[in-house]
């Protein structure tokens, strides 16, 4: 295979890793049982590895998805036929022959894949698991996140995330969690939505890639909420609509967030003509449906904040006092350092930079927000606006040291140079 074809096979394999990983794990777990979800993950990893090698040597098959499912099916059948492994499945009511026969007959239709993936979402969010383990499992098993990406989402270490995953898989096994849509649907959907929001954010602000936006992750997050809305009736449909509204509204600004050269562009400088009006209107409709329930939620408030940005004709006309009031409501529901950090931007616009600086310094003294590069970047912007050059330079240097993405580092260096005197 020549170099362009080799590169294409790598790109296609990476694409399928994201789009098919969770579907494959869900389908295989249906047959092996939730006690053996680690085995299902191993099968998928091996299948994707084989895909890269085979496609490089023989070219990309006409139907890559069918190739993946056939390879995964054959590998699973081989495992099911090993008597030593079969002992691990004795708790299942189905026999080995039943499972093998079902796999032989399985066809990866849109309906069957959606049904299995929906069930897998709720398996990962079983109440016997801690919330952190639930989120880590769904990001790893259903969405194909790496340990590094999950650690970034949690502001945690690789070791901590790995322990959560091991603990979560063990709890699935010990509690003999059934692969089904649960009767306590409303209780579990909250954690599912929180996890999907983390997925969208990893696409919107990638931790590992140097690209500004990972569209595949954002689209996958939107697809998962649409899957929930099309699923069984739940009283929390309003939260689903609110999260979908938030993602549509944020996604509407994709094209304007990047300047020539690939660096990010602040909202103040974005060309609003590039904002996708169809997505904005879709987001507003979802927001209106969510509001009809008369229930406040984190997603509803965040979507309303995003709507204020999207409907403002320009940055100066943004209703900052309204946005600040919304952040005050959000803090009642989620009193986290990151919410306070985001609130500081609205505070600076509504009541002045000095007040925002004072609150950020207080926030740093009582939390660990100082470990996050965005804290220092935000503080640097505020000091810069107040012409406190030395303080701005110090903040941007700290932000650069803490940032883990070369794309973010390049943008921070560009901002730093605005305050460094030319010699």
KOLSE-812088 format. One record per residue (C-alpha): residue number from 1; x, y, z. Coordinates in nm, 2 decimals. Layout:
// residues N
{atom NUM; {X; Y; Z}} ...
//
This chain:
// residues 423
{atom 1; {0.00; 0.00; 0.00}} {atom 2; {0.13; 0.34; -0.09}} {atom 3; {0.17; 0.63; 0.17}} {atom 4; {-0.16; 0.81; 0.09}} {atom 5; {-0.36; 0.48; 0.12}} {atom 6; {-0.18; 0.39; 0.44}} {atom 7; {-0.26; 0.73; 0.58}} {atom 8; {-0.63; 0.69; 0.47}} {atom 9; {-0.65; 0.35; 0.64}} {atom 10; {-0.52; 0.50; 0.97}} {atom 11; {-0.77; 0.79; 0.95}} {atom 12; {-1.06; 0.55; 0.87}} {atom 13; {-0.96; 0.32; 1.15}} {atom 14; {-0.96; 0.61; 1.39}} {atom 15; {-1.30; 0.73; 1.26}} {atom 16; {-1.44; 0.38; 1.32}} {atom 17; {-1.28; 0.36; 1.66}} {atom 18; {-1.49; 0.66; 1.76}} {atom 19; {-1.82; 0.57; 1.58}} {atom 20; {-1.82; 0.20; 1.62}} {atom 21; {-1.64; 0.13; 1.95}} {atom 22; {-1.94; 0.17; 2.18}} {atom 23; {-2.17; -0.01; 1.94}} {atom 24; {-1.94; -0.31; 1.91}} {atom 25; {-1.88; -0.33; 2.29}} {atom 26; {-2.26; -0.30; 2.35}} {atom 27; {-2.34; -0.58; 2.10}} {atom 28; {-2.07; -0.82; 2.24}} {atom 29; {-2.17; -0.75; 2.60}} {atom 30; {-2.52; -0.85; 2.51}} {atom 31; {-2.39; -1.20; 2.44}} {atom 32; {-2.11; -1.23; 2.70}} {atom 33; {-2.30; -1.06; 2.98}} {atom 34; {-2.21; -0.75; 3.18}} {atom 35; {-1.98; -0.95; 3.41}} {atom 36; {-1.75; -0.99; 3.10}} {atom 37; {-1.75; -0.63; 2.97}} {atom 38; {-1.37; -0.62; 3.00}} {atom 39; {-1.35; -0.92; 2.76}} {atom 40; {-1.59; -0.74; 2.52}} {atom 41; {-1.36; -0.43; 2.53}} {atom 42; {-1.06; -0.65; 2.46}} {atom 43; {-1.23; -0.81; 2.16}} {atom 44; {-1.31; -0.47; 2.02}} {atom 45; {-0.96; -0.34; 2.07}} {atom 46; {-0.82; -0.65; 1.89}} {atom 47; {-1.07; -0.61; 1.61}} {atom 48; {-0.97; -0.25; 1.55}} {atom 49; {-0.60; -0.34; 1.56}} {atom 50; {-0.66; -0.61; 1.30}} {atom 51; {-0.85; -0.36; 1.09}} {atom 52; {-0.55; -0.13; 1.08}} {atom 53; {-0.31; -0.41; 0.98}} {atom 54; {-0.55; -0.57; 0.73}} {atom 55; {-0.65; -0.25; 0.56}} {atom 56; {-0.29; -0.14; 0.52}} {atom 57; {-0.20; -0.46; 0.35}} {atom 58; {-0.51; -0.53; 0.15}} {atom 59; {-0.68; -0.19; 0.11}} {atom 60; {-1.00; -0.06; 0.27}} {atom 61; {-1.29; -0.31; 0.21}} {atom 62; {-1.61; -0.19; 0.03}} {atom 63; {-1.81; -0.21; 0.35}} {atom 64; {-1.57; -0.13; 0.65}} {atom 65; {-1.85; -0.15; 0.91}} {atom 66; {-1.95; -0.50; 0.80}} {atom 67; {-1.59; -0.61; 0.80}} {atom 68; {-1.55; -0.49; 1.16}} {atom 69; {-1.87; -0.67; 1.28}} {atom 70; {-1.78; -0.99; 1.10}} {atom 71; {-1.43; -0.99; 1.25}} {atom 72; {-1.56; -0.91; 1.60}} {atom 73; {-1.83; -1.18; 1.57}} {atom 74; {-1.58; -1.45; 1.47}} {atom 75; {-1.35; -1.35; 1.75}} {atom 76; {-1.64; -1.36; 2.00}} {atom 77; {-1.76; -1.70; 1.87}} {atom 78; {-1.41; -1.84; 1.92}} {atom 79; {-1.41; -1.72; 2.28}} {atom 80; {-1.76; -1.87; 2.34}} {atom 81; {-1.64; -2.21; 2.22}} {atom 82; {-1.35; -2.23; 2.47}} {atom 83; {-1.47; -2.44; 2.76}} {atom 84; {-1.24; -2.27; 3.01}} {atom 85; {-1.38; -1.93; 2.92}} {atom 86; {-1.74; -2.07; 2.91}} {atom 87; {-1.72; -2.13; 3.29}} {atom 88; {-1.72; -1.75; 3.33}} {atom 89; {-2.07; -1.74; 3.17}} {atom 90; {-2.24; -2.00; 3.39}} {atom 91; {-2.45; -1.74; 3.56}} {atom 92; {-2.62; -1.67; 3.23}} {atom 93; {-2.95; -1.84; 3.17}} {atom 94; {-2.87; -1.90; 2.81}} {atom 95; {-2.64; -2.18; 2.70}} {atom 96; {-2.33; -2.16; 2.49}} {atom 97; {-2.51; -2.29; 2.19}} {atom 98; {-2.79; -2.03; 2.23}} {atom 99; {-2.53; -1.75; 2.24}} {atom 100; {-2.34; -1.88; 1.95}} {atom 101; {-2.65; -1.92; 1.74}} {atom 102; {-2.77; -1.57; 1.83}} {atom 103; {-2.44; -1.42; 1.72}} {atom 104; {-2.45; -1.62; 1.40}} {atom 105; {-2.79; -1.47; 1.32}} {atom 106; {-2.70; -1.11; 1.43}} {atom 107; {-2.72; -0.83; 1.17}} {atom 108; {-2.59; -0.48; 1.27}} {atom 109; {-2.90; -0.29; 1.17}} {atom 110; {-2.96; 0.07; 1.29}} {atom 111; {-3.24; -0.05; 1.52}} {atom 112; {-3.05; -0.33; 1.68}} {atom 113; {-2.73; -0.12; 1.73}} {atom 114; {-2.93; 0.17; 1.89}} {atom 115; {-3.12; -0.07; 2.12}} {atom 116; {-2.80; -0.23; 2.24}} {atom 117; {-2.62; 0.10; 2.29}} {atom 118; {-2.91; 0.24; 2.48}} {atom 119; {-2.91; -0.06; 2.72}} {atom 120; {-2.53; -0.02; 2.76}} {atom 121; {-2.57; 0.34; 2.86}} {atom 122; {-2.79; 0.24; 3.15}} {atom 123; {-2.58; -0.06; 3.25}} {atom 124; {-2.29; 0.18; 3.30}} {atom 125; {-2.51; 0.40; 3.52}} {atom 126; {-2.63; 0.13; 3.76}} {atom 127; {-2.70; 0.28; 4.11}} {atom 128; {-2.46; 0.03; 4.27}} {atom 129; {-2.17; 0.22; 4.11}} {atom 130; {-2.04; 0.55; 4.23}} {atom 131; {-2.11; 0.85; 4.01}} {atom 132; {-1.74; 0.89; 3.92}} {atom 133; {-1.72; 0.52; 3.82}} {atom 134; {-2.04; 0.56; 3.62}} {atom 135; {-1.91; 0.85; 3.42}} {atom 136; {-1.57; 0.69; 3.37}} {atom 137; {-1.73; 0.36; 3.25}} {atom 138; {-1.96; 0.52; 3.00}} {atom 139; {-1.69; 0.74; 2.86}} {atom 140; {-1.45; 0.44; 2.82}} {atom 141; {-1.70; 0.16; 2.72}} {atom 142; {-1.96; 0.34; 2.53}} {atom 143; {-1.77; 0.63; 2.38}} {atom 144; {-1.42; 0.48; 2.34}} {atom 145; {-1.24; 0.75; 2.54}} {atom 146; {-0.87; 0.69; 2.63}} {atom 147; {-0.76; 0.70; 2.99}} {atom 148; {-0.59; 1.03; 2.92}} {atom 149; {-0.91; 1.19; 2.79}} {atom 150; {-1.11; 1.07; 3.09}} {atom 151; {-0.85; 1.20; 3.32}} {atom 152; {-0.87; 1.54; 3.15}} {atom 153; {-1.25; 1.55; 3.18}} {atom 154; {-1.22; 1.47; 3.56}} {atom 155; {-0.91; 1.69; 3.62}} {atom 156; {-0.76; 1.37; 3.76}} {atom 157; {-0.47; 1.13; 3.72}} {atom 158; {-0.44; 0.83; 3.49}} {atom 159; {-0.39; 0.60; 3.79}} {atom 160; {-0.71; 0.73; 3.96}} {atom 161; {-0.92; 0.68; 3.64}} {atom 162; {-0.79; 0.33; 3.59}} {atom 163; {-0.88; 0.24; 3.95}} {atom 164; {-1.23; 0.37; 3.89}} {atom 165; {-1.27; 0.17; 3.58}} {atom 166; {-1.15; -0.15; 3.75}} {atom 167; {-1.38; -0.09; 4.04}} {atom 168; {-1.67; -0.01; 3.81}} {atom 169; {-1.63; -0.33; 3.61}} {atom 170; {-1.60; -0.54; 3.93}} {atom 171; {-1.92; -0.38; 4.06}} {atom 172; {-2.10; -0.47; 3.74}} {atom 173; {-1.98; -0.83; 3.78}} {atom 174; {-2.06; -0.86; 4.16}} {atom 175; {-2.41; -0.70; 4.12}} {atom 176; {-2.49; -0.92; 3.82}} {atom 177; {-2.63; -0.61; 3.64}} {atom 178; {-2.88; -0.71; 3.36}} {atom 179; {-2.83; -0.59; 3.01}} {atom 180; {-3.17; -0.41; 2.98}} {atom 181; {-3.35; -0.08; 2.99}} {atom 182; {-3.40; -0.04; 3.37}} {atom 183; {-3.73; 0.02; 3.55}} {atom 184; {-3.57; 0.32; 3.73}} {atom 185; {-3.51; 0.50; 3.41}} {atom 186; {-3.56; 0.85; 3.54}} {atom 187; {-3.31; 0.81; 3.82}} {atom 188; {-3.03; 0.69; 3.59}} {atom 189; {-3.08; 0.93; 3.30}} {atom 190; {-2.93; 1.22; 3.49}} {atom 191; {-2.59; 1.06; 3.51}} {atom 192; {-2.62; 0.96; 3.14}} {atom 193; {-2.68; 1.32; 3.04}} {atom 194; {-2.39; 1.45; 3.25}} {atom 195; {-2.16; 1.20; 3.07}} {atom 196; {-2.28; 1.29; 2.73}} {atom 197; {-2.21; 1.66; 2.81}} {atom 198; {-1.85; 1.56; 2.90}} {atom 199; {-1.83; 1.39; 2.57}} {atom 200; {-1.94; 1.70; 2.38}} {atom 201; {-1.70; 1.92; 2.58}} {atom 202; {-1.41; 1.69; 2.49}} {atom 203; {-1.50; 1.75; 2.13}} {atom 204; {-1.55; 2.12; 2.18}} {atom 205; {-1.23; 2.17; 2.38}} {atom 206; {-1.01; 1.87; 2.28}} {atom 207; {-0.75; 1.76; 2.54}} {atom 208; {-0.54; 1.54; 2.32}} {atom 209; {-0.57; 1.66; 1.96}} {atom 210; {-0.42; 1.97; 1.82}} {atom 211; {-0.73; 2.05; 1.61}} {atom 212; {-0.95; 2.32; 1.75}} {atom 213; {-1.27; 2.10; 1.75}} {atom 214; {-1.32; 1.73; 1.72}} {atom 215; {-1.64; 1.72; 1.53}} {atom 216; {-1.68; 1.34; 1.55}} {atom 217; {-1.71; 1.36; 1.93}} {atom 218; {-1.96; 1.65; 1.92}} {atom 219; {-2.17; 1.47; 1.67}} {atom 220; {-2.16; 1.15; 1.87}} {atom 221; {-2.28; 1.34; 2.18}} {atom 222; {-2.57; 1.49; 1.99}} {atom 223; {-2.65; 1.14; 1.85}} {atom 224; {-2.66; 0.99; 2.19}} {atom 225; {-2.91; 1.25; 2.32}} {atom 226; {-3.13; 1.19; 2.01}} {atom 227; {-3.11; 0.82; 2.09}} {atom 228; {-3.24; 0.89; 2.44}} {atom 229; {-3.52; 1.11; 2.31}} {atom 230; {-3.63; 0.84; 2.07}} {atom 231; {-3.61; 0.58; 2.35}} {atom 232; {-3.86; 0.48; 2.62}} {atom 233; {-4.07; 0.76; 2.78}} {atom 234; {-3.91; 0.93; 3.07}} {atom 235; {-4.01; 1.23; 3.29}} {atom 236; {-3.67; 1.37; 3.22}} {atom 237; {-3.73; 1.44; 2.85}} {atom 238; {-3.71; 1.81; 2.94}} {atom 239; {-3.34; 1.76; 3.05}} {atom 240; {-3.27; 1.58; 2.72}} {atom 241; {-3.42; 1.87; 2.52}} {atom 242; {-3.22; 2.12; 2.73}} {atom 243; {-2.89; 1.94; 2.67}} {atom 244; {-2.97; 1.90; 2.30}} {atom 245; {-3.04; 2.28; 2.29}} {atom 246; {-2.71; 2.36; 2.46}} {atom 247; {-2.52; 2.14; 2.21}} {atom 248; {-2.70; 2.27; 1.90}} {atom 249; {-2.64; 2.63; 2.02}} {atom 250; {-2.27; 2.58; 2.09}} {atom 251; {-2.22; 2.38; 1.77}} {atom 252; {-2.37; 2.67; 1.57}} {atom 253; {-2.05; 2.87; 1.64}} {atom 254; {-1.80; 2.60; 1.51}} {atom 255; {-1.70; 2.76; 1.19}} {atom 256; {-1.63; 3.10; 1.35}} {atom 257; {-1.41; 2.96; 1.63}} {atom 258; {-1.10; 2.91; 1.42}} {atom 259; {-0.89; 3.18; 1.25}} {atom 260; {-0.65; 3.12; 0.96}} {atom 261; {-0.36; 2.91; 1.09}} {atom 262; {-0.58; 2.70; 1.31}} {atom 263; {-0.57; 2.90; 1.63}} {atom 264; {-0.89; 2.96; 1.83}} {atom 265; {-1.07; 3.29; 1.81}} {atom 266; {-1.24; 3.45; 2.11}} {atom 267; {-1.62; 3.51; 2.08}} {atom 268; {-1.56; 3.89; 2.08}} {atom 269; {-1.37; 3.86; 1.75}} {atom 270; {-1.57; 3.60; 1.58}} {atom 271; {-1.75; 3.67; 1.25}} {atom 272; {-2.11; 3.61; 1.35}} {atom 273; {-2.21; 3.57; 0.98}} {atom 274; {-2.04; 3.23; 1.00}} {atom 275; {-2.27; 3.12; 1.29}} {atom 276; {-2.51; 2.85; 1.17}} {atom 277; {-2.85; 3.00; 1.19}} {atom 278; {-3.03; 2.67; 1.13}} {atom 279; {-2.85; 2.52; 1.43}} {atom 280; {-2.94; 2.82; 1.63}} {atom 281; {-3.30; 2.79; 1.55}} {atom 282; {-3.30; 2.42; 1.62}} {atom 283; {-3.14; 2.50; 1.96}} {atom 284; {-3.40; 2.76; 2.04}} {atom 285; {-3.68; 2.52; 1.96}} {atom 286; {-3.52; 2.25; 2.19}} {atom 287; {-3.49; 2.52; 2.46}} {atom 288; {-3.85; 2.62; 2.43}} {atom 289; {-3.96; 2.25; 2.46}} {atom 290; {-3.74; 2.22; 2.77}} {atom 291; {-3.88; 2.54; 2.93}} {atom 292; {-4.24; 2.41; 2.90}} {atom 293; {-4.17; 2.16; 3.18}} {atom 294; {-4.12; 2.45; 3.42}} {atom 295; {-3.82; 2.27; 3.57}} {atom 296; {-3.48; 2.44; 3.63}} {atom 297; {-3.17; 2.24; 3.56}} {atom 298; {-2.80; 2.30; 3.49}} {atom 299; {-2.85; 2.22; 3.12}} {atom 300; {-3.15; 2.46; 3.09}} {atom 301; {-2.95; 2.75; 3.25}} {atom 302; {-2.64; 2.68; 3.03}} {atom 303; {-2.85; 2.66; 2.72}} {atom 304; {-3.02; 2.99; 2.80}} {atom 305; {-2.68; 3.15; 2.85}} {atom 306; {-2.57; 3.01; 2.51}} {atom 307; {-2.89; 3.14; 2.36}} {atom 308; {-2.82; 3.49; 2.49}} {atom 309; {-2.48; 3.48; 2.31}} {atom 310; {-2.63; 3.34; 1.99}} {atom 311; {-2.92; 3.60; 1.95}} {atom 312; {-2.70; 3.91; 2.03}} {atom 313; {-2.63; 4.10; 1.71}} {atom 314; {-2.28; 4.17; 1.83}} {atom 315; {-2.05; 4.12; 2.13}} {atom 316; {-2.12; 4.46; 2.27}} {atom 317; {-2.50; 4.41; 2.26}} {atom 318; {-2.48; 4.09; 2.47}} {atom 319; {-2.71; 4.10; 2.77}} {atom 320; {-2.43; 4.05; 3.03}} {atom 321; {-2.64; 4.13; 3.34}} {atom 322; {-2.89; 3.86; 3.23}} {atom 323; {-2.61; 3.61; 3.18}} {atom 324; {-2.46; 3.70; 3.52}} {atom 325; {-2.79; 3.64; 3.68}} {atom 326; {-2.81; 3.30; 3.51}} {atom 327; {-2.47; 3.21; 3.65}} {atom 328; {-2.59; 3.30; 3.99}} {atom 329; {-2.88; 3.06; 3.95}} {atom 330; {-2.63; 2.79; 3.82}} {atom 331; {-2.41; 2.83; 4.13}} {atom 332; {-2.71; 2.73; 4.34}} {atom 333; {-2.73; 2.40; 4.15}} {atom 334; {-2.36; 2.35; 4.09}} {atom 335; {-2.13; 2.54; 4.32}} {atom 336; {-1.81; 2.43; 4.14}} {atom 337; {-1.48; 2.62; 4.07}} {atom 338; {-1.53; 2.60; 3.70}} {atom 339; {-1.88; 2.76; 3.72}} {atom 340; {-1.73; 3.04; 3.93}} {atom 341; {-1.45; 3.08; 3.67}} {atom 342; {-1.70; 3.11; 3.38}} {atom 343; {-1.91; 3.35; 3.59}} {atom 344; {-1.61; 3.58; 3.63}} {atom 345; {-1.62; 3.66; 3.26}} {atom 346; {-1.98; 3.77; 3.28}} {atom 347; {-1.91; 3.96; 3.61}} {atom 348; {-1.62; 4.15; 3.44}} {atom 349; {-1.85; 4.26; 3.15}} {atom 350; {-2.14; 4.35; 3.38}} {atom 351; {-1.97; 4.51; 3.68}} {atom 352; {-1.60; 4.56; 3.58}} {atom 353; {-1.27; 4.38; 3.57}} {atom 354; {-1.15; 4.47; 3.92}} {atom 355; {-1.45; 4.30; 4.08}} {atom 356; {-1.40; 3.99; 3.87}} {atom 357; {-1.02; 3.99; 3.95}} {atom 358; {-1.10; 4.01; 4.32}} {atom 359; {-1.34; 3.72; 4.31}} {atom 360; {-1.10; 3.50; 4.11}} {atom 361; {-0.82; 3.56; 4.36}} {atom 362; {-1.06; 3.45; 4.64}} {atom 363; {-1.16; 3.15; 4.43}} {atom 364; {-0.80; 3.05; 4.40}} {atom 365; {-0.74; 3.08; 4.78}} {atom 366; {-1.02; 2.84; 4.86}} {atom 367; {-1.01; 2.58; 4.57}} {atom 368; {-0.76; 2.41; 4.35}} {atom 369; {-0.87; 2.60; 4.04}} {atom 370; {-0.52; 2.74; 4.01}} {atom 371; {-0.41; 2.40; 3.87}} {atom 372; {-0.62; 2.46; 3.56}} {atom 373; {-0.46; 2.67; 3.28}} {atom 374; {-0.79; 2.84; 3.20}} {atom 375; {-0.79; 3.01; 3.54}} {atom 376; {-0.46; 3.18; 3.47}} {atom 377; {-0.56; 3.26; 3.11}} {atom 378; {-0.88; 3.43; 3.23}} {atom 379; {-0.70; 3.62; 3.50}} {atom 380; {-0.43; 3.72; 3.24}} {atom 381; {-0.70; 3.86; 3.01}} {atom 382; {-0.85; 4.07; 3.29}} {atom 383; {-0.51; 4.21; 3.40}} {atom 384; {-0.44; 4.28; 3.04}} {atom 385; {-0.76; 4.48; 3.00}} {atom 386; {-0.66; 4.68; 3.31}} {atom 387; {-0.31; 4.75; 3.16}} {atom 388; {-0.14; 4.56; 3.44}} {atom 389; {0.12; 4.41; 3.20}} {atom 390; {0.35; 4.24; 3.44}} {atom 391; {0.06; 4.06; 3.61}} {atom 392; {-0.08; 3.96; 3.27}} {atom 393; {0.25; 3.82; 3.16}} {atom 394; {0.29; 3.62; 3.47}} {atom 395; {-0.06; 3.47; 3.43}} {atom 396; {-0.01; 3.38; 3.07}} {atom 397; {0.32; 3.21; 3.15}} {atom 398; {0.15; 3.00; 3.42}} {atom 399; {-0.13; 2.91; 3.18}} {atom 400; {0.13; 2.80; 2.91}} {atom 401; {0.31; 2.58; 3.17}} {atom 402; {-0.02; 2.41; 3.27}} {atom 403; {-0.18; 2.37; 2.92}} {atom 404; {-0.14; 2.02; 2.77}} {atom 405; {-0.26; 2.09; 2.42}} {atom 406; {-0.02; 2.24; 2.16}} {atom 407; {-0.31; 2.43; 2.01}} {atom 408; {-0.39; 2.59; 2.34}} {atom 409; {-0.02; 2.67; 2.40}} {atom 410; {0.01; 2.84; 2.06}} {atom 411; {-0.29; 3.06; 2.13}} {atom 412; {-0.17; 3.15; 2.48}} {atom 413; {0.17; 3.24; 2.35}} {atom 414; {0.01; 3.47; 2.09}} {atom 415; {-0.18; 3.65; 2.37}} {atom 416; {0.13; 3.67; 2.58}} {atom 417; {0.32; 3.85; 2.31}} {atom 418; {0.07; 4.13; 2.32}} {atom 419; {0.22; 4.23; 2.66}} {atom 420; {0.59; 4.15; 2.61}} {atom 421; {0.78; 4.47; 2.51}} {atom 422; {0.96; 4.46; 2.17}} {atom 423; {1.34; 4.48; 2.21}} 
//
